[in-house]
Amino acid sequence: MDDERQRIVRVAGARRAKLTRVEGTTSEPHVKSAPSAPTDGERGPNDERMLREVPPHY
Protein backbone atom coordinates (compact mmCIF):
# COMPACT_ATOMS: atom_id res chain seq x y z
CA MET A 1 0.00 0.00 0.00
CA ASP A 2 2.85 2.41 0.67
CA ASP A 3 4.13 1.96 -2.88
CA GLU A 4 0.93 3.48 -4.31
CA ARG A 5 1.11 6.67 -2.22
CA GLN A 6 2.75 9.89 -3.27
CA ARG A 7 5.96 10.92 -1.56
CA ILE A 8 6.95 14.45 -0.58
CA VAL A 9 10.27 15.51 -2.09
CA ARG A 10 12.03 18.60 -0.76
CA VAL A 11 13.59 20.80 -3.41
CA ALA A 12 16.64 22.80 -2.36
CA GLY A 13 16.11 26.54 -2.78
CA ALA A 14 12.38 26.19 -3.46
CA ARG A 15 9.58 27.35 -1.18
CA ARG A 16 7.36 24.40 -1.96
CA ALA A 17 7.95 20.68 -1.93
CA LYS A 18 7.02 18.45 -4.86
CA LEU A 19 5.01 15.26 -4.92
CA THR A 20 6.12 12.15 -6.74
CA ARG A 21 4.08 10.90 -9.65
CA VAL A 22 1.48 8.19 -9.10
CA GLU A 23 1.08 5.45 -11.69
CA GLY A 24 -1.97 6.00 -13.89
CA THR A 25 -2.18 9.78 -13.42
CA THR A 26 -1.33 12.71 -15.68
CA SER A 27 0.09 16.12 -14.90
CA GLU A 28 -2.52 17.92 -16.99
CA PRO A 29 -5.01 20.04 -15.02
CA HIS A 30 -8.68 19.13 -15.01
CA VAL A 31 -10.81 21.24 -17.31
CA LYS A 32 -13.94 22.55 -15.67
CA SER A 33 -16.98 22.25 -17.84
CA ALA A 34 -19.30 25.20 -18.14
CA PRO A 35 -22.34 24.90 -15.89
CA SER A 36 -25.35 23.89 -17.86
CA ALA A 37 -28.02 26.55 -17.74
CA PRO A 38 -31.58 25.41 -18.25
CA THR A 39 -33.19 26.33 -21.52
CA ASP A 40 -36.15 28.69 -21.55
CA GLY A 41 -38.64 25.85 -21.32
CA GLU A 42 -36.96 24.11 -18.36
CA ARG A 43 -37.85 26.43 -15.48
CA GLY A 44 -38.99 25.29 -12.10
CA PRO A 45 -41.62 26.87 -9.87
CA ASN A 46 -39.06 28.76 -7.72
CA ASP A 47 -36.55 29.81 -10.38
CA GLU A 48 -37.86 33.36 -10.82
CA ARG A 49 -37.81 34.01 -7.07
CA MET A 50 -34.33 32.52 -6.67
CA LEU A 51 -32.93 34.75 -9.43
CA ARG A 52 -34.41 37.90 -7.81
CA GLU A 53 -33.13 37.19 -4.28
CA VAL A 54 -29.87 38.71 -3.12
CA PRO A 55 -27.98 37.36 -0.09
CA PRO A 56 -28.05 39.74 2.93
CA HIS A 57 -24.32 40.43 2.81
CA TYR A 58 -24.52 42.09 -0.62
Residue frames as a rotation matrix with the C-alpha (Angstrom) as fourth column:
MET 1
0.572 0.820 0.000 0.00
0.820 -0.572 0.000 0.00
0.000 0.000 -1.000 0.00
ASP 2
0.392 -0.472 -0.790 2.85
0.210 -0.790 0.577 2.41
-0.896 -0.392 -0.210 0.67
ASP 3
-0.609 -0.665 0.433 4.13
0.548 0.042 0.835 1.96
-0.574 0.745 0.339 -2.88
GLU 4
-0.107 0.673 0.732 0.93
0.955 -0.135 0.263 3.48
0.276 0.728 -0.628 -4.31
ARG 5
0.687 0.405 -0.604 1.11
0.625 -0.754 0.205 6.67
-0.372 -0.518 -0.771 -2.22
GLN 6
0.647 -0.463 0.606 2.75
0.186 -0.675 -0.714 9.89
0.739 0.575 -0.351 -3.27
ARG 7
0.178 -0.683 -0.709 5.96
0.981 0.065 0.184 10.92
-0.079 -0.728 0.681 -1.56
ILE 8
0.988 0.063 -0.140 6.95
0.069 -0.997 0.040 14.45
-0.137 -0.049 -0.989 -0.58
VAL 9
0.235 -0.942 0.240 10.27
0.960 0.186 -0.211 15.51
0.154 0.280 0.948 -2.09
ARG 10
0.612 -0.108 -0.783 12.03
0.279 -0.897 0.342 18.60
-0.740 -0.428 -0.519 -0.76
VAL 11
0.553 -0.416 0.722 13.59
0.734 -0.166 -0.658 20.80
0.394 0.894 0.213 -3.41
ALA 12
-0.137 -0.708 -0.693 16.64
0.885 -0.402 0.235 22.80
-0.445 -0.581 0.681 -2.36
GLY 13
-0.937 -0.296 -0.183 16.11
0.221 -0.912 0.344 26.54
-0.269 0.282 0.921 -2.78
ALA 14
-0.557 0.810 0.186 12.38
0.116 -0.145 0.983 26.19
0.823 0.569 -0.013 -3.46
ARG 15
-0.635 0.397 0.663 9.58
-0.761 -0.466 -0.451 27.35
0.130 -0.791 0.598 -1.18
ARG 16
0.425 0.879 0.215 7.36
-0.881 0.456 -0.125 24.40
-0.208 -0.137 0.969 -1.96
ALA 17
-0.483 -0.488 0.727 7.95
-0.337 0.870 0.361 20.68
-0.808 -0.070 -0.585 -1.93
LYS 18
-0.320 0.366 -0.874 7.02
-0.910 0.138 0.391 18.45
0.264 0.920 0.289 -4.86
LEU 19
0.301 0.482 0.823 5.01
-0.599 0.767 -0.230 15.26
-0.742 -0.423 0.520 -4.92
THR 20
-0.805 -0.562 0.189 6.12
-0.249 0.609 0.753 12.15
-0.538 0.559 -0.631 -6.74
ARG 21
-0.396 0.639 -0.659 4.08
-0.871 -0.034 0.490 10.90
0.291 0.768 0.570 -9.65
VAL 22
-0.215 0.435 0.874 1.48
-0.450 0.750 -0.484 8.19
-0.866 -0.498 0.035 -9.10
GLU 23
-0.959 -0.159 0.236 1.08
0.097 0.596 0.797 5.45
-0.268 0.787 -0.556 -11.69
GLY 24
-0.367 0.855 0.366 -1.97
0.930 0.322 0.180 6.00
0.037 0.406 -0.913 -13.89
THR 25
0.490 0.517 -0.702 -2.18
0.541 -0.811 -0.220 9.78
-0.683 -0.272 -0.678 -13.42
THR 26
0.164 -0.416 0.894 -1.33
0.867 -0.371 -0.332 12.71
0.470 0.830 0.300 -15.68
SER 27
-0.564 -0.452 -0.691 0.09
0.735 -0.657 -0.169 16.12
-0.377 -0.603 0.703 -14.90
GLU 28
-0.723 0.364 0.587 -2.52
0.261 -0.642 0.721 17.92
0.639 0.675 0.370 -16.99
PRO 29
-0.896 0.436 0.085 -5.01
-0.288 -0.425 -0.858 20.04
-0.337 -0.793 0.507 -15.02
HIS 30
-0.431 0.841 0.327 -8.68
0.806 0.521 -0.280 19.13
-0.406 0.143 -0.903 -15.01
VAL 31
-0.930 0.216 0.298 -10.81
0.020 -0.778 0.627 21.24
0.367 0.589 0.719 -17.31
LYS 32
-0.632 0.764 -0.131 -13.94
0.151 -0.045 -0.987 22.55
-0.760 -0.644 -0.087 -15.67
SER 33
-0.597 0.520 0.611 -16.98
0.758 0.115 0.642 22.25
0.264 0.846 -0.463 -17.84
ALA 34
-0.840 0.358 0.408 -19.30
-0.346 -0.932 0.106 25.20
0.418 -0.052 0.907 -18.14
PRO 35
-0.745 0.633 0.209 -22.34
0.036 0.351 -0.936 24.90
-0.666 -0.690 -0.285 -15.89
SER 36
-0.776 0.514 0.365 -25.35
0.534 0.227 0.814 23.89
0.335 0.827 -0.451 -17.86
ALA 37
-0.816 0.557 -0.154 -28.02
-0.399 -0.735 -0.548 26.55
-0.419 -0.386 0.822 -17.74
PRO 38
-0.304 0.775 0.554 -31.58
0.551 0.617 -0.562 25.41
-0.777 0.134 -0.614 -18.25
THR 39
-0.829 0.117 0.546 -33.19
0.474 -0.370 0.799 26.33
0.296 0.922 0.252 -21.52
ASP 40
-0.780 0.532 0.329 -36.15
-0.553 -0.833 0.037 28.69
0.293 -0.153 0.944 -21.55
GLY 41
0.128 0.911 -0.391 -38.64
-0.531 0.396 0.749 25.85
0.837 0.112 0.535 -21.32
GLU 42
0.080 -0.173 -0.982 -36.96
0.546 0.831 -0.101 24.11
0.834 -0.528 0.161 -18.36
ARG 43
-0.577 -0.212 0.789 -37.85
-0.431 -0.741 -0.515 26.43
0.694 -0.637 0.336 -15.48
GLY 44
-0.585 0.329 -0.741 -38.99
0.694 0.676 -0.248 25.29
0.420 -0.659 -0.624 -12.10
PRO 45
0.443 0.896 0.044 -41.62
0.724 -0.386 0.572 26.87
0.529 -0.221 -0.819 -9.87
ASN 46
0.746 -0.169 -0.644 -39.06
0.480 -0.534 0.696 28.76
-0.461 -0.829 -0.317 -7.72
ASP 47
-0.030 -0.863 0.505 -36.55
0.999 -0.010 0.043 29.81
-0.033 0.506 0.862 -10.38
GLU 48
0.206 0.157 0.966 -37.86
0.433 -0.900 0.054 33.36
0.878 0.407 -0.253 -10.82
ARG 49
0.966 0.185 0.180 -37.81
-0.085 -0.429 0.899 34.01
0.243 -0.884 -0.399 -7.07
MET 50
0.597 -0.798 -0.078 -34.33
0.636 0.412 0.652 32.52
-0.488 -0.439 0.754 -6.67
LEU 51
-0.085 -0.634 0.768 -32.93
0.942 -0.303 -0.146 34.75
0.325 0.711 0.623 -9.43
ARG 52
0.428 0.331 0.841 -34.41
0.141 -0.944 0.300 37.90
0.893 -0.010 -0.451 -7.81
GLU 53
0.977 0.009 -0.213 -33.13
0.213 -0.015 0.977 37.19
0.005 -1.000 -0.017 -4.28
VAL 54
0.241 -0.928 0.286 -29.87
-0.236 -0.341 -0.910 38.71
0.942 0.152 -0.301 -3.12
PRO 55
0.084 -0.258 -0.963 -27.98
0.828 0.555 -0.076 37.36
0.554 -0.791 0.260 -0.09
PRO 56
0.884 0.392 -0.255 -28.05
0.465 -0.684 0.563 39.74
0.046 -0.616 -0.786 2.93
HIS 57
0.242 -0.868 -0.433 -24.32
0.525 -0.258 0.811 40.43
-0.816 -0.424 0.394 2.81
TYR 58
-0.313 -0.343 0.885 -24.52
0.945 -0.207 0.254 42.09
0.096 0.916 0.389 -0.62
